[in-house]
Amino acid sequence: MKVNTHGAGGARIFCQCLQKVQAGITYTHTHTQLRTKTLLQKMLPSSTRGSLMKLRTSFNLQKEMKHCCHSYTRKRLCFSFICLAWTPMGMLTGLCQGSHGAGHPSETLTPLVAWGAGVQQAERVTAQNFEDNFLQEWKLENFKRLDVNQADVAPLMSSLIGVPIPLNSVGVLPVDYLNSSNHFKAESMFANAIQILEQFKVKMAQKKATTLSFLFTPFKLLPESEQADFIRRARSLIQHGNYHQAISVCRSLMSLAFEGLSYYHTYDRFFLGVSVVFGFVGWTACVILMILKTHNSLHKPSTRKEKVSKDALLPKVFVGISLMIAFFLLIQASPLTYYIYCLLPVPIWYAVCKEYRTCKELLNSVKSYPLTQSIGLLVMFIVGIELLVVSFFYRAMLTLGLVALAGWPIVSKLWAQTKTWSVCWILACLFLAMFPLMPVVGREPNINLVTGAGLFSLIISSFFLASLWKAKSKTSRNWRDFEVYLFQMLNIVLCTFVVNSTHSSLSLKQGLPLFNQIVSWTTLASSFVVPLLSSTLLLQRLLGIFLSLVSTYLLLSTGCEALFPLVLSWLMFVWINMEQETMQFKGMSPRLKLSNIDFSENIDISKLRQLRLDDIRRSYFFVFFIVTAFFGTGNIASINSFDPASVYCFLTVFNPFVMGALMMWKILIPFVIVMCTFETIQVSTQLSSKSLFLIVLVISDIMALHFFFLVKDYGSWLDIGTSISHYVIVMSMTIFLMFLSVLAQVLTSKRILLGGKLKLHFM
């Protein structure tokens, strides 16, 4: 909005606006961001607010601008002023809530004040229709408001000072801001249209030069004849004094030129998108065939004559395709990345076509299944994948998914076989379903919840340890193992005390006690070693891992998130037992007693079973729980918001690298819990980890393909960044899970004996 006019009245209005800015009232205008002093004081935490007090000095500019205004009204010097309050990418709000240039009007609108020579006098109006109420807040509803885009400021400034518009400017001159003749406005708008049109011509020429003539498709709405007609009409209207019509014609020309610029900018998007999709589909098909090849019934040998004829033809066909693609890209002078996108699917699809016999057997086996059952399984799989994708945008979808998982024992008829574990499964799913509904950022610290989490951990581990003690005979009890568990339980008590003590000391402005800091760092370091001192028997090792991870998580918690690993561990323990019941219910293998399974024992490869349809369900559960660990409490958002209160037990002096490492470990702890559970299920169900990981790879690839179509190059910085980050997260999920798998194997199967001997086990 422009609020200044020639004369003292305009200067007074401008000074009033600056006073309102200083008082902390936000007025929005062009597409950028602004948060004023009062809002910062209300929204920022005390620690962050202190670091931003220097922003107050910017409001001292009001005095200087007042002086300029009064001097201008007295001397009538030929000066023009454009004042644009601009906060790049919404970073002020980002410090409050972790956003990075969101699309909310409070972050994309900012005041624009123009006054001086060449600027139009403010126009009084009786009524204006805008969706916001900023005019009422500023008490400027009687002055006409003119909104512009941020890029429009460049041609406005160029017109005011009489210089050409910048070459790559994409702004449209706001002629209503100019206090000049209609002829000058029309000529300025005509120059702006020619400048935009030249950009369109250059972009079209560049794309035409790198595309074969018979494949080039020009922008149909603005051919060369239409361009010449627009220019001829605009010039004729200006010469005949029809300035308003000329301005309208120039705006129409610029609108079409902008559409053409976007068209040529995304000219190769469809071509590259098809190549990427072919690569994704081929890779997914290749992984599926690798899984099916382990299924003996789908791997039938062919005759030698058929094998020789087919295998000799395929390489020649795909080599020919590769040469054609490379030649096509070469004559178009395509960049190197185009070769990667287009040639990478060729060897992938060659590997798929080599297994055409497996594909044929797969189709025959699918036909043997009832049609309704096949469609039902396909629909369930698609709905499950979509649920995971949508949960990246709406965390509440995880709640819906957990509620649906709670009905698994009833649907699978496990309820009749094991009512106790079924009830525990339902309750654990429902309790965990509450966490995605809790806020991500902006929570007030609640140390009482952290204390409660510590007490619950102590009670649960005490009952579990007592049951292990009773289950073992006097001769088989290992006192050293129980001493390790008692040490870990005492450490939880100490960590709970440290959290309360640190919070109390900081509240009293007494700083972080040295004892608390030593205990925190010692607990963090020992959490990687102490689990390896316990027995490698399944239940005992899981107890040791749980106690070590929870003690560290308590030190990094400030509220309700401290309860999350407890409920998650409860659900994971129930899942392990439910899978045992499923194995017995399906009659796959004799039921193994969990207390007798030893992680360190060498696995007999001959006893590993083949994949079954139920293993797809296990893999999906695993991916779902990984996503729940990722977004269950909004932990990943804590990296953006970066509330330093989470690491106060370790340090209070700002150190971004140490703080970031601590926050990353806090995020990884739920992942480690899920990964150790999955490792346990692989051992207890006698299934190769490679087979399950291939299924997980298929699920993650399908999700990645979905996110590929959701990547944006328009909108706010937050929208663009979020779409890209989701795609990258899912793409790197498999590599990340492989790293977690190695960590889980170390935590579960290796043991450090106090005598100095290291017992190792590799899958």
LOSE-649172 format. One record per residue (C-alpha): x, y, z; residue in three letters. Coordinates in steps of 0.2 Angstrom, whole numbers. Last residue first. Example, Ala and Ser with C-alpha at 12.3 -4.5 7.8 and 13.67 -1.06 7.14 Angstrom:
<atoms>
       u       v       w   code
      68      -5      36    Ser
      62     -22      39    Ala
</atoms>
This chain:
<atoms>
       u       v       w   code
     121    -313      53    Met
     137    -310      63    Phe
     140    -315      81    His
     155    -309      92    Leu
     160    -313     109    Lys
     173    -301     116    Leu
     185    -307     129    Lys
     192    -295     142    Gly
     187    -303     158    Gly
     172    -291     159    Leu
     164    -300     144    Leu
     158    -289     131    Ile
     143    -296     121    Arg
     138    -295     103    Lys
     121    -301      96    Ser
     108    -288     101    Thr
     117    -272     101    Leu
     129    -276      87    Val
     114    -283      76    Gln
     104    -267      80    Ala
     118    -256      74    Leu
     120    -266      58    Val
     101    -265      55    Ser
     101    -246      59    Leu
     114    -244      45    Phe
     103    -254      33    Met
      88    -244      39    Leu
      96    -228      33    Phe
     101    -235      17    Ile
      83    -241      14    Thr
      76    -224      20    Met
      87    -213       8    Ser
      74    -212      -5    Met
      60    -209       8    Val
      69    -195      16    Ile
      74    -187       0    Val
      56    -187      -7    Tyr
      50    -180      10    His
      64    -167      10    Ser
      59    -161      -8    Ile
      41    -158      -4    Ser
      45    -149      13    Thr
      57    -138       5    Gly
      45    -132      -9    Ile
      31    -130       4    Asp
      42    -120      16    Leu
      49    -109       3    Trp
      32    -104      -2    Ser
      23    -109     -18    Gly
      31    -116     -34    Tyr
      44    -129     -38    Asp
      34    -143     -30    Lys
      38    -162     -28    Val
      22    -172     -26    Leu
      25    -183     -41    Phe
      41    -189     -34    Phe
      33    -192     -17    Phe
      23    -206     -25    His
      38    -213     -33    Leu
      47    -213     -16    Ala
      32    -222      -8    Met
      33    -236     -21    Ile
      52    -237     -18    Asp
      50    -238       1    Ser
      37    -252       0    Ile
      49    -262     -13    Val
      64    -259      -1    Leu
      54    -265      14    Val
      51    -281       4    Ile
      69    -283       0    Leu
      73    -280      18    Phe
      62    -295      23    Leu
      72    -306      11    Ser
      89    -300      17    Lys
      85    -302      35    Ser
      82    -321      32    Ser
      68    -328      42    Leu
      68    -340      56    Gln
      52    -332      65    Thr
      62    -329      81    Ser
      77    -322      73    Val
      68    -311      60    Gln
      56    -305      74    Ile
      71    -301      85    Thr
      79    -290      72    Glu
      63    -281      69    Phe
      62    -278      88    Thr
      80    -271      88    Cys
      75    -260      73    Met
      60    -253      82    Val
      69    -248      97    Ile
      84    -241      87    Val
      72    -230      78    Phe
      64    -224      94    Pro
      82    -219      99    Ile
      87    -211      83    Leu
      78    -194      86    Ile
      86    -192     103    Lys
     103    -196      95    Trp
      99    -182      82    Met
      95    -170      96    Met
     112    -174     104    Leu
     121    -172      88    Ala
     113    -155      84    Gly
     117    -149     102    Met
     135    -153     100    Val
     136    -145      82    Phe
     126    -130      87    Pro
     136    -125     103    Asn
     126    -113     113    Phe
     132    -114     132    Val
     119    -123     142    Thr
     126    -140     141    Leu
     122    -159     145    Phe
     106    -158     156    Cys
     101    -142     146    Tyr
      99    -153     130    Val
      81    -153     127    Ser
      79    -134     133    Ala
      88    -129     118    Pro
      72    -129     108    Asp
      78    -133      90    Phe
      63    -128      81    Ser
      69    -135      65    Asn
      78    -150      73    Ile
      63    -152      85    Ser
      52    -155      69    Ala
      60    -173      68    Ile
      54    -177      85    Asn
      36    -173      81    Gly
      30    -185      94    Thr
      26    -199      82    Gly
      34    -192      67    Phe
      49    -203      64    Phe
      45    -217      77    Ala
      28    -218      68    Thr
      37    -219      51    Val
      48    -233      58    Ile
      32    -242      65    Phe
      24    -241      48    Phe
      39    -248      39    Val
      40    -262      52    Phe
      21    -266      50    Phe
      23    -266      31    Tyr
      37    -279      33    Ser
      27    -290      44    Arg
      12    -289      32    Arg
      23    -294      18    Ile
      29    -308      28    Asp
      12    -315      29    Asp
      12    -319      11    Leu
      26    -331      14    Arg
      45    -330      11    Leu
      55    -346      12    Gln
      61    -354      28    Arg
      78    -353      36    Leu
      82    -369      44    Lys
      95    -374      32    Ser
     104    -358      36    Ile
     107    -363      54    Asp
     109    -347      63    Ile
     125    -346      74    Asn
     120    -343      92    Glu
     123    -325      98    Ser
     105    -319      99    Phe
     100    -333     110    Asp
      82    -340     110    Ile
      77    -349     126    Asn
      67    -335     134    Ser
      57    -333     118    Leu
      51    -351     117    Lys
      51    -357      99    Leu
      35    -362      92    Arg
      36    -376      79    Pro
      36    -370      62    Ser
      23    -363      49    Met
       8    -369      57    Gly
      -2    -353      54    Lys
      -7    -352      72    Phe
      10    -357      78    Gln
      18    -343      68    Met
       5    -331      72    Thr
       7    -334      91    Glu
      26    -330      89    Gln
      22    -315      79    Glu
      10    -309      93    Met
      25    -311     106    Asn
      36    -300      96    Ile
      22    -287      93    Trp
      19    -287     112    Val
      37    -282     115    Phe
      36    -269     101    Met
      20    -261     109    Leu
      27    -260     126    Trp
      43    -252     118    Ser
      33    -239     109    Leu
      23    -235     125    Val
      39    -232     135    Leu
      48    -224     120    Pro
      34    -211     120    Phe
      33    -207     138    Leu
      47    -194     138    Ala
      38    -186     123    Glu
      26    -179     136    Cys
      38    -166     142    Gly
      56    -159     142    Thr
      66    -174     136    Ser
      84    -176     132    Leu
      89    -183     149    Leu
      75    -195     149    Leu
      80    -202     132    Tyr
      97    -206     139    Thr
      89    -217     153    Ser
      77    -224     140    Val
      90    -231     129    Leu
     100    -240     142    Ser
      85    -248     150    Leu
      78    -254     134    Phe
      94    -261     128    Ile
      97    -271     144    Gly
      79    -277     144    Leu
      81    -283     126    Leu
      96    -292     130    Arg
      87    -301     144    Gln
      73    -306     134    Leu
      83    -313     119    Leu
      97    -322     128    Leu
     113    -312     124    Thr
     117    -309     143    Ser
     121    -291     148    Ser
     138    -282     146    Leu
     134    -277     128    Leu
     119    -266     135    Pro
     132    -256     145    Val
     142    -251     131    Val
     132    -239     120    Phe
     122    -232     134    Ser
     139    -229     144    Ser
     143    -213     134    Ala
     126    -205     136    Leu
     125    -210     155    Thr
     143    -203     157    Thr
     138    -187     148    Trp
     122    -184     159    Ser
     131    -189     176    Val
     145    -177     173    Ile
     133    -163     168    Gln
     122    -166     183    Asn
     137    -165     195    Phe
     143    -149     187    Leu
     127    -140     191    Pro
     119    -131     176    Leu
     116    -113     180    Gly
     110    -104     196    Gln
      96     -94     188    Lys
      83    -101     200    Leu
      74    -109     185    Ser
      90    -116     179    Leu
      93    -125     195    Ser
      75    -132     196    Ser
      76    -138     178    His
      93    -146     181    Thr
      88    -154     198    Ser
      72    -162     190    Asn
      82    -169     175    Val
      96    -175     186    Val
      84    -184     198    Phe
      76    -193     184    Thr
      94    -198     177    Cys
      98    -204     195    Leu
      83    -215     195    Val
      86    -222     178    Ile
     104    -225     183    Asn
      98    -236     198    Leu
      89    -246     185    Met
     104    -248     174    Gln
     115    -254     189    Phe
     101    -266     194    Leu
     102    -273     176    Tyr
     121    -275     177    Val
     120    -284     194    Glu
     107    -296     186    Phe
     119    -301     173    Asp
     133    -303     186    Arg
     122    -314     196    Trp
     119    -327     183    Asn
     105    -338     188    Arg
     106    -356     180    Ser
     109    -365     196    Thr
      95    -356     206    Lys
      82    -360     193    Ser
      77    -346     181    Lys
      59    -341     178    Ala
      58    -333     195    Lys
      72    -321     191    Trp
      66    -317     174    Leu
      49    -313     181    Ser
      57    -301     194    Ala
      67    -293     180    Leu
      51    -289     171    Phe
      42    -283     186    Phe
      57    -271     191    Ser
      59    -266     172    Ser
      41    -260     172    Ile
      42    -251     188    Ile
      58    -242     184    Leu
      52    -237     167    Ser
      35    -230     175    Phe
      45    -220     187    Leu
      56    -212     174    Gly
      41    -208     163    Ala
      33    -200     178    Gly
      48    -189     181    Thr
      48    -184     163    Val
      29    -180     164    Leu
      32    -170     180    Asn
      46    -160     170    Ile
      33    -152     160    Asn
      41    -140     147    Pro
      28    -129     138    Glu
      25    -136     120    Arg
      27    -124     106    Gly
      32    -137      93    Val
      25    -154      87    Val
       8    -153      96    Pro
       0    -170     102    Met
     -11    -180      90    Leu
       3    -190      84    Pro
       5    -196     103    Phe
     -12    -202     106    Met
     -11    -217      94    Ala
       3    -225     105    Leu
     -11    -228     119    Phe
     -22    -236     106    Leu
      -9    -247      99    Cys
      -4    -253     116    Ala
     -21    -256     122    Leu
     -25    -267     106    Ile
      -9    -276     107    Trp
     -11    -280     126    Cys
     -29    -286     123    Val
     -22    -298     109    Ser
      -8    -304     120    Trp
     -21    -309     133    Thr
     -34    -316     121    Lys
     -22    -328     113    Thr
     -30    -341     101    Gln
     -47    -334      99    Ala
     -41    -317      96    Trp
     -29    -323      83    Leu
     -43    -323      71    Lys
     -33    -312      58    Ser
     -47    -298      58    Val
     -48    -298      77    Ile
     -30    -299      80    Pro
     -27    -285      68    Trp
     -40    -273      75    Gly
     -27    -262      84    Ala
     -19    -260      67    Leu
     -33    -249      62    Ala
     -32    -238      77    Val
     -13    -237      74    Leu
     -17    -231      56    Gly
     -29    -218      61    Leu
     -17    -211      74    Thr
      -3    -211      60    Leu
     -15    -201      50    Met
     -15    -188      63    Ala
       3    -184      58    Arg
      -4    -175      42    Tyr
       9    -172      29    Phe
      20    -186      31    Phe
       5    -197      36    Ser
      -2    -195      19    Val
      12    -206      12    Val
      10    -219      25    Leu
      -9    -220      23    Leu
      -7    -221       4    Glu
       4    -236       6    Ile
      -8    -245      17    Gly
     -23    -240       6    Val
     -13    -248      -9    Ile
      -9    -264       0    Phe
     -27    -266       6    Met
     -33    -263     -11    Val
     -21    -276     -19    Leu
     -26    -289      -5    Leu
     -44    -287      -9    Gly
     -42    -288     -28    Ile
     -32    -304     -26    Ser
     -45    -311     -14    Gln
     -59    -306     -25    Thr
     -51    -314     -40    Leu
     -48    -331     -31    Pro
     -29    -336     -33    Tyr
     -24    -347     -47    Ser
     -22    -333     -59    Lys
      -9    -325     -48    Val
       1    -342     -50    Ser
       1    -341     -69    Asn
       6    -322     -69    Leu
      20    -327     -58    Leu
      26    -341     -69    Glu
      27    -329     -84    Lys
      36    -316     -74    Cys
      49    -330     -68    Thr
      51    -335     -86    Arg
      54    -316     -91    Tyr
      68    -315     -79    Glu
      80    -308     -92    Lys
      67    -295     -95    Cys
      69    -288     -78    Val
      88    -287     -79    Ala
      87    -278     -95    Tyr
      74    -266     -88    Trp
      87    -261     -75    Ile
     101    -259     -88    Pro
      90    -247     -98    Val
      83    -237     -84    Pro
      99    -228     -81    Leu
     101    -222     -99    Leu
      88    -208     -98    Cys
      91    -200     -81    Tyr
     110    -202     -82    Ile
     111    -195    -100    Tyr
     100    -180     -95    Tyr
     112    -176     -81    Thr
     126    -174     -94    Leu
     117    -159    -102    Pro
     108    -161    -119    Ser
     116    -156    -135    Ala
     101    -161    -145    Gln
     112    -171    -157    Ile
     119    -180    -142    Leu
     103    -184    -133    Leu
      96    -193    -148    Phe
     113    -202    -151    Phe
     113    -208    -132    Ala
      95    -214    -133    Ile
      98    -224    -149    Met
     114    -231    -143    Leu
     105    -237    -127    Ser
      91    -245    -137    Ile
     103    -254    -148    Gly
     112    -261    -133    Val
      95    -266    -126    Phe
      91    -276    -141    Val
     108    -284    -143    Lys
     108    -290    -125    Pro
      90    -297    -127    Leu
      94    -308    -142    Leu
     107    -320    -136    Ala
      98    -323    -120    Asp
      82    -328    -129    Lys
      90    -340    -141    Ser
     101    -349    -129    Val
      88    -351    -115    Lys
      75    -358    -128    Glu
      88    -371    -134    Lys
      94    -376    -116    Arg
      76    -379    -110    Thr
      69    -369     -96    Ser
      72    -371     -77    Pro
      57    -367     -66    Lys
      59    -353     -53    His
      41    -349     -47    Leu
      39    -364     -36    Ser
      56    -362     -28    Asn
      52    -345     -21    His
      69    -337     -19    Thr
      67    -331     -36    Lys
      51    -321     -31    Leu
      61    -309     -20    Ile
      73    -305     -34    Met
      58    -303     -45    Leu
      51    -290     -34    Ile
      67    -281     -33    Val
      68    -280     -52    Cys
      50    -274     -53    Ala
      54    -260     -41    Thr
      69    -255     -51    Trp
      60    -256     -67    Gly
      45    -245     -60    Val
      57    -232     -53    Phe
      68    -231     -69    Gly
      53    -230     -80    Phe
      46    -216     -68    Val
      62    -207     -69    Val
      62    -208     -88    Ser
      44    -202     -89    Val
      48    -187     -78    Gly
      63    -182     -89    Leu
      52    -181    -104    Phe
      37    -173     -95    Phe
      49    -160     -87    Arg
      58    -156    -103    Asp
      48    -140    -107    Tyr
      47    -134     -89    Thr
      56    -118     -92    His
      49    -117    -109    Tyr
      31    -117    -103    Tyr
      34    -106     -88    Ser
      42     -93    -100    Leu
      27     -95    -111    Gly
      15     -92     -97    Glu
      24     -76     -92    Phe
      24     -70    -110    Ala
       5     -73    -111    Leu
       3     -62     -95    Ser
      15     -49    -102    Met
       5     -47    -118    Leu
     -11     -45    -109    Ser
      -3     -32     -98    Arg
       3     -23    -113    Cys
     -14     -23    -121    Val
     -22     -15    -105    Ser
      -9      -2    -105    Ile
     -12       2    -123    Ala
     -31       3    -119    Gln
     -28      15    -105    His
     -16      26    -116    Tyr
     -28      28    -131    Asn
     -19      44    -137    Gly
     -18      39    -155    His
       1      36    -155    Gln
      -1      25    -139    Ile
     -15      15    -147    Leu
      -4      12    -162    Ser
      11       6    -152    Arg
       0      -6    -142    Ala
      -8     -13    -158    Arg
       9     -15    -167    Arg
      17     -24    -152    Ile
       2     -35    -149    Phe
       2     -40    -168    Asp
      20     -43    -169    Ala
      19     -55    -154    Gln
       4     -64    -162    Glu
      13     -67    -178    Ser
      28     -74    -168    Glu
      17     -86    -159    Pro
      10     -83    -142    Leu
      -4     -95    -137    Leu
       4    -110    -146    Lys
      20    -110    -136    Phe
      32    -119    -148    Pro
      33    -138    -150    Thr
      50    -144    -156    Phe
      50    -163    -161    Leu
      52    -160    -180    Phe
      65    -147    -177    Ser
      75    -157    -165    Leu
      78    -148    -149    Thr
      93    -139    -142    Thr
      92    -124    -153    Ala
      73    -123    -150    Lys
      75    -122    -131    Lys
      88    -108    -132    Gln
      77     -98    -145    Ala
      61    -100    -134    Met
      70     -94    -118    Lys
      77     -79    -128    Val
      60     -75    -135    Lys
      52     -75    -118    Phe
      65     -64    -110    Gln
      63     -52    -125    Glu
      44     -52    -121    Leu
      47     -47    -103    Ile
      57     -32    -109    Gln
      45     -27    -122    Ile
      31     -28    -110    Ala
      40     -17     -98    Asn
      44      -4    -111    Ala
      26      -4    -116    Phe
      21      -1     -98    Met
      34      14     -97    Ser
      27      21    -113    Glu
       9      19    -107    Ala
      13      27     -90    Lys
      22      42     -99    Phe
       8      45    -110    His
      -4      44     -95    Asn
       6      59     -88    Ser
      14      56     -71    Ser
      11      53     -53    Asn
      15      34     -54    Leu
       9      22     -41    Tyr
      -6      17     -52    Asp
       7      11     -65    Val
      12      -4     -55    Pro
      25     -10     -67    Leu
      25     -29     -69    Val
      40     -38     -62    Gly
      49     -53     -70    Val
      66     -44     -70    Ser
      80     -52     -80    Asn
      86     -37     -89    Leu
      83     -24     -76    Pro
      71     -11     -81    Ile
      80       4     -90    Pro
      83      20     -80    Val
      72      35     -77    Gly
      73      36     -58    Ile
      55      33     -55    Leu
      52      21     -69    Ser
      67      10     -63    Ser
      60      10     -45    Met
      43       4     -51    Leu
      51      -9     -63    Pro
      61     -16     -48    Ala
      46     -15     -35    Val
      35     -27     -46    Asp
      46     -42     -41    Ala
      39     -41     -23    Gln
      21     -42     -30    Asn
       9     -28     -28    Val
      -6     -23     -18    Asp
     -14      -6     -20    Leu
     -24       0      -5    Arg
     -35      16      -7    Lys
     -36      27       8    Phe
     -52      27      19    Asn
     -48      10      27    Glu
     -32      17      35    Leu
     -35      14      53    Lys
     -20       2      54    Trp
     -30     -12      61    Glu
     -45      -8      50    Gln
     -34      -9      34    Leu
     -26     -25      40    Phe
     -42     -34      41    Asn
     -39     -47      28    Asp
     -50     -54      14    Glu
     -50     -37       6    Phe
     -65     -27      -1    Asn
     -63      -8       0    Gln
     -76       6       4    Ala
     -77      25       4    Thr
     -61      29      -5    Val
     -47      42      -3    Arg
     -33      42     -16    Glu
     -15      44     -10    Ala
      -6      55     -22    Gln
       4      47     -35    Gln
      23      45     -34    Val
      34      55     -46    Gly
      42      65     -33    Ala
      40      59     -15    Gly
      31      44      -7    Trp
      31      25      -6    Ala
      27      14       8    Val
      26      -5       6    Leu
      21     -15      21    Pro
      24     -34      22    Thr
      14     -49      16    Leu
      21     -67      14    Thr
      24     -72      33    Glu
       7     -66      40    Ser
      -1     -71      24    Pro
       3     -89      28    His
      14     -98      14    Gly
      28    -103      25    Ala
      46     -96      23    Gly
      56    -108      33    His
      46    -113      48    Ser
      53    -119      64    Gly
      41    -111      76    Gln
      49     -96      83    Cys
      66     -94      74    Leu
      56     -98      58    Gly
      45     -83      62    Thr
      60     -72      60    Leu
      66     -82      45    Met
      51     -79      35    Gly
      60     -81      18    Met
      69     -65      19    Pro
      62     -51      31    Thr
      58     -36      20    Trp
      50     -20      26    Ala
      49     -10       9    Leu
      51       9      10    Cys
      51      18      -7    Ile
      56      36      -7    Phe
      57      48     -21    Ser
      66      65     -20    Phe
      64      81     -30    Cys
      66      93     -16    Leu
      50     102     -10    Arg
      60     112       3    Lys
      47     112      17    Arg
      37      96      14    Thr
      53      86      10    Tyr
      62      92      26    Ser
      48      87      36    His
      48      69      28    Cys
      67      68      29    Cys
      66      72      48    His
      52      59      51    Lys
      63      46      41    Met
      78      50      53    Glu
      67      48      68    Lys
      59      32      62    Gln
      76      24      58    Leu
      76      21      77    Asn
      65       6      74    Phe
      80      -4      67    Ser
      88      -3      84    Thr
      75     -14      91    Arg
      81     -28      81    Leu
      96     -29      93    Lys
      84     -38     105    Met
      85     -53      94    Leu
      97     -64     105    Ser
      87     -60     121    Gly
      71     -66     112    Arg
      79     -83     108    Thr
      82     -87     126    Ser
      66     -80     132    Ser
      56     -90     120    Pro
      49     -80     105    Leu
      31     -78     102    Met
      25     -63     113    Lys
      41     -53     111    Gln
      42     -56      93    Leu
      24     -51      90    Leu
      28     -35      99    Thr
      43     -31      89    Lys
      36     -34      72    Thr
      36     -49      61    Arg
      37     -47      43    Leu
      38     -58      28    Gln
      38     -57       9    Thr
      25     -55      -5    His
      20     -37      -4    Thr
       8     -29       8    His
       5     -33      26    Thr
       3     -22      41    Tyr
       9     -29      58    Thr
       6     -18      73    Ile
      21     -18      85    Gly
      20       0      92    Ala
      35       4      81    Gln
      25      -1      66    Val
      11      10      72    Lys
      23      25      74    Gln
      29      22      56    Leu
      12      22      50    Cys
       8      38      59    Gln
      24      46      51    Cys
      18      41      34    Phe
       1      49      37    Ile
       9      65      43    Arg
      20      65      27    Ala
       5      63      16    Gly
      -4      77      25    Gly
      11      89      24    Ala
      11      89       5    Gly
      13      77      -9    His
       6      60      -4    Thr
      12      45       6    Asn
       1      30      10    Val
       6      18      -3    Lys
       0       0       0    Met
</atoms>
